[in-house]
Amino acid sequence: MIEKMAKVEILGLKDSASEAIDIIHDLGTLHIEDLSERISGMKNKRVTHMEIDHDYADHEASLNNLRARVGDMIRDLQPDVDGMLPEDVQREYKSIWSENVEAMISRIEKMLREVERDTRDTVERKADLIVELSRLEKYAPIMSKVQPLAERVSRMEDMASIALIIERKYKTILNYLNEEISKVTNGECEIISSDVDDESTAALVVFNKRYLKQVHEFLDVQDVNQVRLPSDLARKPIDEAMAEVRARIAQVPSEIDEIDRKLGQATGKHSVTLIAARNAIHDRLEAMDAVPKFAQTDQVFIISGWLPEADVEPMEKALTDKFGSNVILTVIDVRENHGAEEETPVALQNSPFTRYFEIIYLLSKYPRYGTVDPTIVFALFFPMLFGLMLGDIGYGLIVMTIGWIVHRKYAQKPLANMAGYVMTVGGAWTIFFGIVYLEFFGDWLLRWFRVIREVHGVEDIHYLAGTANSVFKYPIGRIEGFTFMLAVCLIFGLIHMGVGLVIGIINGARENNFKHSLEKAGLLSVLVGAMMVIAKFVLGWWPAWLTVIGGLLAVGGIVAAGVGAGMGGVIEAAVGAGNLFSYARLIAIGLASAIMANVANELSREQAKGGAIGIVVGAFVFVLLHTLNIVIGVFSPAIHSLRLHLVESFGKFFEPAMVRYEPFKKTGGEE
């Protein structure tokens, strides 16, 4: 449900502003309203934006600098944030935090000096080794290509060589270089090249030593990369240099591992403090950033925002206890403001079960304040429609198990935690409908209970309850009972869309918008009437008088929708009945999954007839095809169930919120 909110204004003497902001920040319940627009529209220019004290402005620069330093250290040490205990971070946070900004900055600087003392040399050494390894790995393939040629040149006392590396797509530049260097050396040069990989080519320029300076000068102004070995390698013969490069490439990773071990010790010692410092700096800067959103006069400050109704009294008590009558909280009556619902921030307050299904709002905005929260609709129908489509006991057990493991394992990761829970409930509904269909990895249970029997080489169906001619029988076969299941899916569609339209009627009544409610009531009447007419063509025993009533309801619904929303309502009513058939996808997707499962079983059974090897092959086919079917069976039903909610159901009533409730609060050591 949508939590009830109260618009409040806090006024107080200007010299109490900083302390009042700290109390509001500590409570963490006020959604701040930016007063900039109201201030600019005031003719009385005595009301201005609240300004940060000059000393605080200096502190802001220091805090931003500290935030950068702390961020660099966190990147270097890479602490395992998920593995930290929240209470440890909160304890360090409290030891760092101070209402006195200077004292807080001093504590953080002292902590950073200690961390830098323990890690600076090690971090710098690791960076050097990473650069060295990258450079050596670049040299190695080039040197391996030019080594045989360079060794020949080194034995020629009057010849010198320079290695180049060129992108393969610019390989033709070697012809130009050969011509130009030949001019510089009077023809005493040669360029030999070899591709290093798909992107680069190594080239060796061989020329008379007399022209060494001139060739270097020429190449320096060309857009080519000379392979310049480190000075300690450049003075050595190419074979010795190559051997040393290979040895260092093998040695450097072990040195980096040793440094990582030392950094791991430093990380264990300082990681909690660094995360707590980051959070404390974030909270302090957030408080400073909020100040310009408030207003002030020469004597008083003004803070405006929204509070959950349950939090008004605690906020008022906290301010009164600290400031007495010097700071006053007033609840503003917004009933006369017709745009108040759009401006009101939205917070949801659902039961533990329903709360996990708020994952839907990753794809949609929150519902607008004053309307009905549809989370419960999603929580009831999404897993139910998912299970209706997948509908297999074995598949359901796997989906539910995986979902529960994800839910428990990622308790600290909201998205994965919610997705795991939704998956678990979807798996439970899959098991339920699997029992209805009597499907366990396809038709295994149907065969074990001899529902499917082979008589004279032909498969026949023998129901556990009812007969082939019964309207209701058990198990309900999705393949044999396609018509019945199609009717069930359309009924699900009527209920699902009908609930959405009922919510639309309620929303219209809450907003005193009679025409809106009339339009939604008309659409609902059309849906019900259309189903009553369709029933006549599906159920032979359906009374004619109910068909007539259905037709009248449909016509009356179109008229009501037209009165409520004009021509748009008439068109929506006429098209709305057709939207029911979108729910035919429920049986279509489920039928495809059931057929694929049966094919997997048939293939594995056929393979198993071939002896021991056939059994192994059959088991492999069984696992492979059913795994593929489960993967498809999870994603496809989930996507289509989402589509039915967002388009067919929510589309009938949902009004998105403009603002989500985001209270001005401290992380308290948690982000």
N, C-alpha and C positions, 0 to 999 in steps of 0.2 A: 504494500500500500504506500501511497505518497504521504510523507510526513507533513503535518501541519506546521506552517511557518508563521512567524510574526515579524513585522517590519518594526525596527527600533531605531531610535536616535539617542546618542549619548552626548550630553553637553556637560562641560566642566570648566573650571578655571584653567587658564592657559598654562600656568606653572605646574599643573598636575598632569599634563598631557603625556609626558614620557612614561610616567609610572602607570597611568591608565592603559596606555597601549601595551605595556608589558603584561598587565593583568589579563587583558583581553587575549593577548597572544598565548599566555599560559593556559587559559581556559579552552582555547581552541575551538570555539563553537560559532563565532560570528562570521558570516559571509559578508565581506566588505562591499559596500556600494561606492563606486568611484564618483565623487561629488563634482568632478571637473565640469560636466555639462551644466549642472545646476548653478555652479559658481559663475560660469561665463554668462549665464542668462540673468543673473541678478543685477538690477540697476544699482543697488547699494554696493558700491565697490569696497566697502569696509570689510566685506567677506572675501577672503583670499584663500589660496591653497596653503595648507600647513607646510612650514619650512623646517628642514632639518637644521639643528644647531650646527654652527660652523665647526665646532670640535667633532661632532658626529660625522661631518663631511670628510674630515681628515681621517677619521677612523674607517670610513667606508673604503677609502683607497688602500689603507693598510690591510683590511679584511679581504679585499679582492686579490691583493698580492699574496696573502697567506693561502687563500683558496687555490690559487694557481700552484703554489709550492706543494701544498698537501696533495693536490690532484696528480702532480708529477711523481711524488713519492708512492702514491697508491698504484700508479701505472707501473712503476719500477718494481715494486714488491709484489703486486698482484695478489692481494690477500683474498682468501676464500670467504666472501661476505656471507654467503648462504650457510656456511658452517659455523658462523659466530652465534653465540647465545645472546638473544636480545637484552637480557638483564646485564650482561657484561658490558655491552655497548652503552646502555643507559647509565650504568655506574660511572664509566669514564666520562660520559657526556656531562653528568652532574658535577664531576670534579673540574671540568674545563669551563663550564658555563658560569658567567657572572653578570649581574645587572650592570656592573661597572665595566664598560667596554674596554678601557685601558687595561684593567686587570685580566680580562679574558684574552686580549691580544698578547699580553705578556706571558700568560700560561702556554698559549699555543706556540709562541716563538721559542720558549724554553724547551718544549717537547720536540719541536722541529730540529733544534740544535742537537739534541740527543740522538735523534734518528739519523741526521746527517753524519754525525760522528761515527755511528755504527755502520753506515752503509755507503757513504760517498765514494771512498776508494774502490770498494767492491763493485758498485754500480758502474763507475767509470771504466774499470778494468773489463767488465763484461761487455760494455759498449765497444771498447777497443777491439776485443776479440771477435765480436760479431762483424765489425767492419773488416778486420783482417781476414776472417774466413770468407766473407763475401768477395773480397778482392782476390784471394788465392783461388777460389773456385772459378773466378772469371779468367785468371791467368792459365790455369791448368790445361784446359782443352786447346787454348791458343798455342801455348808452349809445346804441347805434344805434336801439334801440326808443323810448327816451324823448327823444332829441335833438330831433325836430320839435316835440314838445309843450313841452319845456323852453325852446326858443328863443322860442316864442310867449309863454310866461310871463315870460321875461326882459325882453320888451318892455313888460310891464305893471308899472309902477313900484310899485304897491301890493300886488302878489302875490308869493308865495314858493312854492317847491316842494320836495318831498322824494321821492327815488326809493326804492322798496322792491323787494326780491326775495323771492318766496314760492314754496314748492313747489306745483306744479300741483294735487296732490291736496288741498291745503288752500286752494284758490282762493276758496272761499265765505267765508273770513274777511274778504275785502275788503268785503262787505256790512256786517259788524259794524263794521269800522274806519270806513266811511263814516258810519254812524249816530253813532258815538261822537265822531268828529272834528267832525261837524256840530254836536253839542251844545257842544263846546269853542269852536267858532268862530262860534256863533250862525248856523249854516247857510251861512257863507261858505266852503265848500270843495267840492271835487270830486275823485273818484279815477278815473283813466283807466288801464286795464291792457292789456297785450299779452303773448301767450305768447312766451318767448324760445326754448325748445326743448321736448322731450318731458317734461322734469322740472320746469321753473321758469317762473314768470310775473313779468314786470316791471310795476310799478305806479308811477304818478306822483300824489302827493297835492298838489293845488293849493289854496292857502288865502291869506287876507289876512295880510300881514306882521305885523299887530298881534298875531297869535296864535302867532308863531313859537316863543316860549319854551314856551307851554302845549302846543302840538302835539308838540314835541320831548320834553317831560316825559311826555306820554301814551304816545308810541311807545316810549320807553325802558323802560317797564314791560310792554310787550306782547312776545309771542314772535314778533317779525318782524325780518328783517334789513334794516337801512337800508344803502343803497349810499353808503358814505362814501369819496369820492375822496381821494387824498393831498392834503395842504394846498396843494402847488404847482399842482395841477390844479383844486382846488375853487374857487380864486379867479378862474379864467379862464372866459370864455364857453364854453358847452357845445360849440360848433363847434370852437373852438381846442383845448379839452381832448380832444375826440374825435380830432382830427388828430394831437395829440401822442401819444395812446395808440396809435394805429395805427403811428406812426413808431417808437415804442419797441418795439412787438411785432415789427417787422421788424428792429430794430437789436440787440436783446438777444441773440438766438441767435448772431450773429457775435461778440459780446463773450464769450459763453460758450465758443465755439469757440477764441478766442484764449487764454482762460484754460486750456482743456483742453490746448492746445499747450504752454503753460508748465508745466502740471502733468505733461505727458508727459515733459518734460525732467527734472523732479524725480523722476518715477517711475523713469526709467532710471538715475538716480544712486543712489536709495535703496531700490529695491524688493527687491533681493537681501538687503540688510542687514535690512530689516524682516521678511522671511519667516524669515531665520535667527534673528532675535531672538524671533519668535513661537515657533519650534520649541524654542529654548533655554529659554524661560520654561515652555513646556509640559512639557519633560522635567524641569525642576527641581521644578515643582509636583507632577508625577506621583510623583517620588521622595518628596516630603513626604507625599503622600496615602497612600503604601504603608506608611509607618512604623506606624500604628495596627494594621495587620494582623499585625505581628510581636509576639513575646512577650519578656518580660524578667523577671529576678529582680534581687535586689540586686547580683549580681555578673556575670551573664551575659545575653546576648541569644540568642533562638531564632528562626530563620527556617526555614519549612517550604515545600516546593513540589515541583514536578516538572520534570525535565530529560530531554531526549532522551538516550538512553544514550550516544550518541557525544559528548555535551557534558559528561558527568560529569567525565571526566579533565581537560579544559581548565579547568573551574571549580575543581576541587580544586587543580590546580597554581597557578592565579592566586592563590588564597587562601593557600596554603602559602608561596609566594614572598614575599608581602607580610607575612604575620603569623606564619609558622612554626607552632608548635603552639598559639598563642593563639586560633586560629580553626580549627575542625574541621568537615569535611563528611562526613556519614555517609549511606550508602545504606540505606534502610529496606526490609526484606523484607515485601512485602504479600501474599504468596501465601496466607496464612492468613485474610486479610480478604476475605470473599466479596463485599463491596460495592466492592472496589477498582476493578473495571472501570468501574463507573458513575461513580466519583469521578475517575478518571484522565482528564486532558485529552487530546484527540485532535489529532494533527498528521498531515497526509498527506505522503508523500514518493513522488511518482510520476515517471515518465519525462517528458521534455519534451512528447512527443505527448499522453500521457494527462492531463498537468497542465491543459491548456486545457479539458478536459471536466469539471473540477471546478466549472464554472459551474452544474452541476446542484444544487450545495449552496446556491445562492441560493434554491432552492425547497424545500430539505430540510435538515435538520441533518446534521452529519457522522455517519458510522457509529460505533457504540459501540466503545470500546477492547476489543480481544480478538476482534472479529469480522472478517470478510473485507471489505476495501474494494471496493465495487462500481463504482468509477470506471471500471475497465477494461471492465466489462460495458457501461456507458453509452457509452464511447468506441468500442466495436466495433459495437454494435447501433443506437445512435441515428442516425448518419449513414447506415447501411445501410438501415434501415427508411425513412428520409427519402428516399433515392434510389430505393428500390423503389416508393414512391408517386409521386414526381414523374417519374422515368424518362424524360428527354428530353435528347438531346445538346446541343441549342441552349440549352435552359433551364439545363442543368448548367453550360455555359460561362459564362453570364451570372451565375449564382449564385456560382460559384467565383471569378470575377473580382472581383465586388463584395465578396465575403467577404475575399479576399486584400488588396484595397485598404483595407478597414476595419481588418483585422488590422495592416497595416503603418503606416497613418496614425495609429492610436490606440494606439501601443505603450505610452504612458504611462498609458492609461486601462484598467485591468484588465478591466472588464466588456465594453467594446466590443472590446478586443483578443481576449478569449476567444471572444466571440460571432462575431467575424470569422473566427477560425480554425475553429470548429465549422462555420460556414457554408461555408468553403472545402472542408473534407473532405466535407460533405454534397453540395456541388456535384460533387465528383469521383465519388462514388457515383451521383449522378444521371446523369452521363455514362456510367458503366459500364452501368447498367440501360437507358439510352437506346440503347446499342449492342445490348444483349440484345433490346430491343423494336424496334430499327432505327427509332427516332423522332427526327426533327430538326425542331423546331417543328411537331410533329404528324406528318402522313403524307407529308411532302415526300420523305424518303429512300425510303419504301416505293414511291412512284410513280417516283422516279428509277431505282431498281433494278428497276422493273417487277414488284415483288411484288404491287402492286395494278394490275390491268389491266382495261381496259374492253372487254368482248366483247359485240358486238351490243347496246350500250347498257346492259349489266349489268356491274357491277364484280365481278371474280373474284380470288381469292388464289392466287398461285403462289409457294410457299415456296422459298427458296434452298437449303434442306436439309430433306429429309423431305417428307411429303405431309400432306394434311389429316387422314388417318387415323392418322398416326404419333403415338406418345406424345410423342416428343421431336422437335421441328422448329425450324427457324430461318428467319426471326425469330419470336419468341414474341409473338403478337398478344394484347394485353390485351382487345380486344373479341371477337375470334373465339375466343381460347383462354381464355375466362373461367373455365371449370370447372378447367382445368389450373392457372391462376394462383391460384384459390381454394385448391386443394390445396397449392400452394407456400406461400401465406400461412399456412395452418394448420401446415405443417411448421416455418416460421419461428417461429410461436407456440409450438410444442412445444419447440423448441430454446431459445428465449428464456426461457420459463417454467421449462424444465428446468434451465437454468443457475442460475436463482434458487433452485430447490429444492436443487440440489447444494450451493450456498453455504450454504443453511439447514442441511443435514446436517453440513457442515464446522463451522459455528458451534456446533451442538449438541455435536459431538465435542470441540471446544476447551473448552467449558464443562462437560464431563463430564455433559451432560444427555442421557441415552440416549433418554428419551421424546420430547424435541424432535426429535432426529435421526430417530427412528422415524416420527414424524408426517410429516416432510418426505419421507422415503423412501416412505411410503404414498401421499402426494399425487403424487409422481413416477410411481409404479407405476400409479396411476389414469390419469394423462395418457397414458402410453405405451400402456396397455391400450385406452383409448378410441380413440386414433388407429389402432390395429391393427384395431379393430372397424369404425371409419368407413371404413377403406381398402377393406373388402369391398364397400361400396356404391358406391365411386367407381371402383375398378379391378376389372374383370371377371375378370382372371387371378389375383387375390389368393387364395392357398391357404386353404382352409377351416380347416386345422389352425392357421394363424397367427391366424385370427379367434378360435378357441377359446382359444388361449394369451392373446390380448388380453383376452378376457372374464375369464379366471382372474386375470390381473394386476390388472384393475380391481377385482374383488371382494376379492382379497387386499390391495390397497392401501387399500380402505375399512376393512377390519378393522385393518390396521396403524395407520392414522390414528386410528381409534377407541381403540386401546390407548395410543397416544402422547398423545392430547389429549382423550380422552373424546368426548362427544356433539358437541362443537364440531368435533373432527377429522373425525367422520363426515360432518357437514353440509358442511364445507369440501371434503372429498374428493368428495362427490356434486355439489357446485356447481362444483368446480374444472375438471372436464372441459368444462363449458359455457363457462368463461372462454376456452377455446381460440378460440371463435367471435368473440371480441372482435377477433381478428386479421383477420377478414374485412374490417374497415374498410380494411386496406392495399390490397386490390384495388378496393374501392368508391371510395375517394378517388382512386386512380390512374386508374380508369376514367373518372371525372368529368372529370379533367384532360385525358385523352386525347381524349375526345369534344369538349370545348370547343375544344381546339387544332384538331381536324379541322373543326369548324364555322367557326372563324376562317379557315381555309384555303379552305374551300368558298365562303364569302361573298366573300373577296378575289378568288378566281378568277372568280367570276361577275361581280363588278364590273369586273374587268380586261378583260372582253369588250366593254366599252362605249367603246373608243377611248382617247385620251390622258387625257381627264377620268376615265374609268372606271379607268384604271391608277392615277391619283393617289388616287381614292377607295378603290380596292382596297388600295393600300399603307397608307393611313390606317387602314382597317378592320383590316388585318393587324397593324399595330403596336399599335393600341389594344387589340384583343381578346387578343393574346398577352401584352401588358404586364399586363393585368388578370389573365390566367390565371397568369402567373408570380407576381404578388403573392399571389393566393389559394393558388397551389401552394407557396409558401414557408411561409406562416403555417399553413395547414391541416395539412400533413404534420408540421410541427414540433410543433404542439400535440398531435396524435394520437400521435405517436411518444413525446412526453413522457408522455402519459397511460398508454400501454402500459408504459413503464418504471416510473413511480411507483406504478401500481396493480397491473398484472398480474405484473411481474417483481419489483420491490423489495418489493412487498407480501407476497411469499412468504418473505422472509428478513430484511429490513432492520430493524435495531434502532438507533434514534437515540441519539447521544451526549448526555450531560447537559452536558458541558463541552468547549469548544473550546480548544485550546492558544493562549494569549495571553501571550507572554513579557513580562516586565518589562524593557523596553529603551528606550534613547534613540532619538529619531528620527534623530539624527546629522545633522540638517539636512534630513531628508526626512520628510514626513508623508503 
